[in-house]
Amino acid sequence: MQNFIFQNSVKIVFGKGQISKLSSLIDTNKKVMLLYGGGSIKRNGVYDQVMESLKNHTVVEFSGIEPNPQYGTLMRAVQMVRNEKVDFLLAVGGGSVLDGTKFISAATNFKGYAWDIIAKNAPLTGVTLPIGTIITLPATGSEMNANFVVTNEDTKEKLGMNKPEVLPQFSILDPEAIYSLPEKQVSNGIVDSFIHTTEQYLTYPDHGYLQDRQAEAILKTLIEIGPKYLKDKTNYELASNFMWCATNALNGNISVGMPQDWVTHMIGHELTALYGVDHGQSLAIVLPGVLEVKKEEKAEKLLQYAERVWDITEGTNEEKIDLAIQKTIDFFESLGVKTRLSDYNIDDSKFEMIRQRLTKRNMLLTGERKSFTPEDAVKVLELRK
């Protein structure tokens, strides 16, 4: 296990009816900006609960943060924050709203071109605004980490960054708030949580026995409850476990001291930016190809994954690994998430552009062993046609 420093100060307020605690989590002297997406929070009752809890606060609203939040939209929010002299940002929605809010927090007092925060990992200047979140779509784990991903609609880039300064102060997780989610969003959320976990687990053994078992617990739980929850989306116990899996998949617990991969996300972001495929769908396409291309390098962990997660105990090592990859594909398909580029009418016209972009961003050697190249990315995509 490698050396590490771990700190996660996010207060988690979990359970039914917990949105009512909001008033005690934000000082009444703070001017709050409520940020959300397309308005589903008004249809599912979350908006009314929030406004009731904040009836003694001054609240301004910014709506319309898209899936894969766009830089232009977020900069309009930044201008509103400045004009209204907002003191506190409250993100209510899924990972896109939360990610966008983190960028707004970082950009409000930033001196310079705000896209550089992500594109060039520019140091933050000025004070970031405090953030609270209410999660309505489990998937990204953004409620308990400092990661955020933003799309630049002009350059057709989708890039991510981690800035500890934008870690939320608190996050409210009410499983009842996700009952009305469309099946497609639930499926994508399960896949996203699953692959967040594999990005930190399917690397190489490094004696992190507890981290491995924690990752395997998340994977096995998602495999167990995912198809059940799609059929019973108002089951509180299933919703609770789905939510908590998504949070724990990317709050740092399973990655401390361990090697990490993230090439599946790196390629997936390009598919979303250039072809418009959903984030969860892009990951389901790419992961099997990454595992196939790097099967030899990942062999020890893939074998462990086969035996511990999928209970595959018979056959040669190669047969076990191949079956584990196939079972992973079958799991995604069982959730209604297709796993090939052709399923989304995606051709190979932009594969070379993806290779060039990764090269330009100096992603010449990535992955847990720093052996994954832009050329490997093209191999992965060719395999997933």
Sequence and secondary structure as in RCSB ss.txt:
>XXXX:A:sequence
MQNFIFQNSVKIVFGKGQISKLSSLIDTNKKVMLLYGGGSIKRNGVYDQVMESLKNHTVVEFSGIEPNPQYGTLM
RAVQMVRNEKVDFLLAVGGGSVLDGTKFISAATNFKGYAWDIIAKNAPLTGVTLPIGTIITLPATGSEMNANFVV
TNEDTKEKLGMNKPEVLPQFSILDPEAIYSLPEKQVSNGIVDSFIHTTEQYLTYPDHGYLQDRQAEAILKTLIEI
GPKYLKDKTNYELASNFMWCATNALNGNISVGMPQDWVTHMIGHELTALYGVDHGQSLAIVLPGVLEVKKEEKAE
KLLQYAERVWDITEGTNEEKIDLAIQKTIDFFESLGVKTRLSDYNIDDSKFEMIRQRLTKRNMLLTGERKSFTPE
DAVKVLELRK
>XXXX:A:secstr
          EEEESTTGGGGHHHHS TTSEEEEE SSSHHHHSSHHHHHHHHTTTSEEEEE    SS BHHHHH
HHHHHHHHHT  EEEEEESHHHHHHHHHHHHHTT  S TTHHHHS     S    EEEEESS SS GGGSSEEEE
EETTTTEEEEEE GGG  SEEEE GGGGTT  HHHHHHHHHHHHHHHHHHHSS   S HHHHHHHHHHHHHHHHH
HHHHHH TT HHHHHHHHHHHHHHTSSTTTTTS    HHHHHHHHHHHHH   HHHHHHHHHHHHHHHTTTTTHH
HHHHHHHHTS   SS HHHHHHHHHHHHHHHHHHTT   SGGGGT  STTHHHHHHHHHHTT SSBTTTT B HH
HHHHHHHHT 
